[in-house]
Amino acid sequence: FACNTTLWNRGTGMGTGYYNAHAANTEALITIPAVTDVCLELEHVGFSYDSAPTGGVITIESPSGTILQKYYVTSAGPGPVPLSGSCIKGAVGSAMLVRLSAAGSGVSGAVNCIAR
């Protein structure tokens, strides 16, 4: 991955928090909006399901569908997602999507993240 370090959205202090919860057996989606000439940095992702998921997956991707990271969820949670390195960096000027998959009949979930 190539990202000019002078363009990272380093900010000062904490990033912006995002949250989405979904109804039973539907996907939760967070869209982190693009910032012109900046690489977004995803610093934290957390999740929970209200009971054990069937096929639970957290996917972090670009709007074009390029998968940056993918994690399989096998228990209800809550839990943090172990990011590779200190953060996940997006492409310059691109949004990021964080998806928590539908997890089976009667299973609801929530996902949150911090990005800058």
N, C-alpha and C positions, 0 to 999 in steps of 0.2 A: 504494500500500500504506500503510495506516495502522496504526501500532504506537506505543503510548504509550512514549516513550523511558525512562520511569521503570521500566518493566516488563521491559526487556531483561535477559537473563541475562548480565550482564557478567562476573561472577566475578572472580577474581584470578589472573593468570597465564594459563597454557594451558588450553584446554578439554579435553574428553574425546575420546579417540580411538576410532574404530570401524573394523572391518575385516570383509570378507566375500569369500571366493573361491568360485568355482563350478566345477562339473564341466563338461566339454565340452558346448557348445550348451544351457546352462541359464542363467537369470538369477541374478545376485548381488544381494541385497537387504540394505540396512542400514535398520533402524528406530531412529530416535533418539527415545527416550521423551519424552512431554510432561512439562512441569513446570507445576504450577498457577500461574496468573497471570503467566506468563513467556513472552516471545517467544524461541524458540530462535534462535541465530545460527550458521549454517554458515560456518565460516571457511576451510576447505580441503577440496578433493576431489581425490583422485589415483586413477589407474586403470592397469591394464595388461592386455593380452591376450597369450597366448603365441605368437600369429601374427596376421597381418592379419585383422581381423574382416570379416564380411559383414553389413552392417546394424548395426554397433555404435552404441549410444545410451546416454548417461547422462541420467537424468531425476531431477530433484529435485522432489518433490511433497508435498502434504498428504495425510493419510489419506483424505480425501474424493475425491482424484483431481485436485485443482487443481494444475496444473503451474506451479511457481515458476521453473524454468529447465530447458532441454533442450539437450543438446550431441550432435552427431554425431561419432562416432569413426571415423577412416578409416585409422589405422595401429595397430600392435601396442602401442606405448608402451614403457616407462612414461611417464606424463605427468601434469602437473597440469591441472585444469580451470580455465579463466580465468573466475572468478566476476565477475558484474556488481558493480562497487563493491568494497568491502572484505569484504563478506559477504552472505549471503542470509538474510533474516529470515523466520521463520515467523509464524503467527498466535498470538495470546495463548492459552496453555494447550493448544496443539496439538503433536502429534508431527510429525516430518518423515521422509520416506522418500527414500533415495538408491538408485536402481536402475541396475545395469549390465546391459544386455540380453544375451540369448543372441546369439552372434556367428557361428554357423555350425558345421557338422559338424567335430568335432575341435578346435575353438577354445575354450580355457578362459580365464577372466579373473578379475581381482580389483579391488575398489574399497575405498578407505579415505577417511575424512574426520575432521575435527576440528570439534566443535560445542560451544557453551557456551550 
